[in-house]
Amino acid sequence: MSNSDYRRCPDDGRPEYAFIGRSNVGKSSLINMLTHNKGLAKTSVKPGKTQLINHFLINNEWYLVDLPGYGYARISKTAREKWQRMITDYMLRREQLVNVFVLVDSRIPPQAIDLEFINFLGRNGIPMSIVFTKIDKQNQREVAATVNSYKRVLNEDWEELPYMLLTSSVSQYGRDQLLDYIDQINAQLKSPQDPPGE
């Protein structure tokens, strides 16, 4: 199901896990890797392929939500403002939203646009995790340096850092960890216990 308004999204009460990131962060490839479906999310060399709130029902239990990126390239100011309003409304008002996975490129040091979005979620108390993509493109030390840079910057404002995961759509690294994390949250929703990821 695809919509431009959070009020027209599925109303069956199932938990929703949103995936969002800057253009060209590898979001569609990650979603296709997680679901083992190469054609599920549309991949494109041209940024801005995702333009709606897209719900995919997983195992009849939860929704994977594919959102438009927040680093817009070559689109009109009107379209940019429309997307931003659509995403903000979804984030702030969607009761079924359980967690937002913010995707960042593991090859790039912390960018202002990513930090602004992460801090926006934090200020509004929206549960979120950071997913580092494309870790196959560099060595472990370089990936660790990027992760540590994010931790260092976020530690300036955050009392507790968000959960962080490393992924590669090419090698499928991190797939099981991410899906297990979602399973833990779903299990906790059914019977509250310890926070997931611990």
Salt bridges, closest charged atoms under 4 A:
ASP5 OD2 - ARG7 NH2 2.89
ASP12 OD2 - ARG14 NH1 2.61
GLU16 OE2 - HIS55 NE2 3.11
GLU16 OE2 - ARG94 NH2 2.63
ASP66 OD1 - LYS27 NZ 2.43
ASP105 OD2 - ARG107 NH2 2.81
ASP105 OD2 - LYS134 NZ 3.94
ASP114 OD2 - ARG22 NE 3.03
ASP136 OD2 - LYS137 NZ 3.93
ASP176 OD1 - ARG175 NH1 3.87
